[in-house]
Amino acid sequence: MSAKARSAAKIPYVGLILLILIVLLIVAFVLENQEVVSVNFLGWLMPKLPVSLYMLLSLLIGMVVGPFFSLYAYLKNYRGLNSNRFS
């Protein structure tokens, strides 16, 4: 087996190890942040939930909404570059 084939065979293991590490970190975060809180946001009183759940929901919302802002900025810049080219 060549050295290139051996290094390519190790890559799935690295990804698996990273995935397990991330899952363990998330589990540790959730277990350490079990205090129940209520959030008052713009006059809306949210239900009492663990801090970890609010943090993970905020992360997920940011991961969903963030790419849309990036796409908007990219398209705005792309259109600006094209309009300047033909002026």
HELIX and SHEET records of a PDB file:
HELIX    1   1 ALA A    3  GLU A   32  1                                  30    
HELIX    2   2 VAL A   51  ARG A   85  1                                  35    
SHEET    1   A 2 VAL A  36  VAL A  37  0                                        
SHEET    2   A 2 LEU A  49  PRO A  50 -1                                        
SHEET    1   B 2 ASN A  40  PHE A  41  0                                        
SHEET    2   B 2 TRP A  44  LEU A  45 -1                                        
END                                                                             
